[in-house]
Amino acid sequence: MLLADVLSKVDAPVGEQFRSTAASHYVVAEAKDGYRAVFAWAELDRSFTDRRIYLVTQRDGKPLSDRDGPFMTVAPDDKRASRWVRNVTALTIR
């Protein structure tokens, strides 16, 4: 599932509603072990980019392993996997 779709479930303005301030907001994905990764709001809003950032719960149709899940962020366009956060426990909009 796209991270943007998950975030659309909360009362966060997107698109034209957020246009003037989107560059100053970001999402922090935090793991059980304290590891954190930041995603700029503009990377997630489809009115700004076609880039895809995922929050996954399954691999090959099966739930993620205890090592990776229950949630994991995946940024497939990143050249390094440093924002592929395993064991996500919180997503914070700032």
Secondary structure, DSSP 8 states (H G I E B T S, - for coil): -BHHHHHTTSS---GGGGTTTGGG-EEEEEETTS-EEEEEHHHH-TTT-----EEE-EETTEE--TTT-S-EEE-TT-SS-TT--SSEEEEEE-
